[in-house]
Amino acid sequence: MPTSRKAKSATDTGKPVNLGRHAAECKICAHADRAEIEQEFVNWGGANRIAAAYGVSRDGVYRHAHALDLFRKRQRNIRAALEKIIERAGEVDVNAASVVAAVAAYAKINGRGEWIERAETLNLNDLFERMTAPELEAYAADGVLPSWFETTVGATASSSERERNGS
């Protein structure tokens, strides 16, 4: 069976990278624009474009990214990739469905790069029916909701049932 000539990275083999050795041999570690190179990579800049812009090799960009675990930071920064798609929607031939899908995906990713499903339903009529006459009057006059209203909105149906049953 043929073997690949490509060396496995530390990430592939599970072995930790010797950062001292990496830094001693890495052109990016010694580069005057190292911080910018790393930031562009984390912000989903293409390795070919980064290499050409900073006069380094594409393989060097990937070796550096693997050694410093920049792929994990990049994965958490998926919002940056989606922003690029959304931003370029007017400049390239895309269909409406792909733009809407990118916007929908963007809306489901929080600031930490985590995918959050927002599948919550709420019947406001039931909540207003629970309000007492003075609470309704205060809401009508000043727009002030009772304190229990805000905590109920965040509750799930099962936790609300447990509260009513005293469990």
PyMOL commands that set and color helices and strands:
alter all, ss='L'
color gray80, all
select helices_A, chain A and resi 10-13+19-25+34-42+47-54+58-67+70-76+78-87+96-107+124-130+133-142+147-153+157-165
alter helices_A, ss='H'
color red, helices_A
deselect
rebuild
show_as cartoon
